[in-house]
Amino acid sequence: MQRTGLRTWLVGGPARFPGERGRVQGALGALFDRVFMILEDYSVDPELAEPGDLDDVGLQTAVHAAWDAYRHSGTDQSQQ
């Protein structure tokens, strides 16, 4: 599955049923959406990187920041 296809499957995409949205909704859906946006700014091959693309360290930092924001938003149920 392509990266954009996976994103569509998880957090968006065409509805199969009236009123259906993505499979992951709410705060967790927003976290997934943020991580996919971060991945779009990451270049796996440093030789193909464009200005503004994240390197490995930048990717890790951005994903950790997104995860920390999610955890501190009060929506993380894994703390219970």
N, C-alpha and C positions, 0 to 999 in steps of 0.2 A: 504494500500500500504506500502510495506517495505521501510525503509529509503533509501536503495540503489536504489529501484525502483523509488521512487519519484525523487531522484537526476537524474537518467537516463532520466526520463520523462521531467524534467525541463531543464537540461543543456546538455544532450547528447543523448545517446540512438540510436537505429537503425533508419535510415531514412525511412520514408514512401514514399517519393518522391525524385527523383534525386536532389542532391544539398541541401536537407533539413538537418538542424542541429537541435540542441535542441530548445525548445520553447523560451528559454530566452538566448539571445546572447549578445556579447559585454561586456561592463563594468559591467552591471547588472548580466549577466551570470557568470562573474568572481567572483562577490560578492557572488552569490548563491553557486558557487563551493567552495569558501573559507569557507563559513558558514557550508556547509556540511562536509568539511574536519575537521573543528573544532568540530562538533558534533560527528564525529567518535572517537575523543579523549576524549569524555565525558562519564563518568560512572553515570548512573541514580542511581544505588544502591551503596553507599559508601563501603559496605561490599564486593562487587565484583570488586572494582576498582583495577587496575594494576598500577605498578609504571609508572609515566608519564601521567596518566589519569587526566583530568581536574575535579575539583570539581565545585560546583555551582558558586562560586565567579570567578574561573578561566574561566569558560564558559562565564559568563556575560562580563568579562573583554575582552576576545578574540573577542567576537561578536561585542562589542562596538568599539574595535580597527579596526576591518574589516569595520564596517559601517562608522567610521570616515575617514578611508583611502578612501573609495568610495566617500564620500561627498566632500572631499578635492581634489579629482582627477579631478573635473570640469565636471563630467558626471551626477551629481545629478540634475535632472530637477525639483525636488520638491521645490527648493529654489526660483523659478521664480514666 
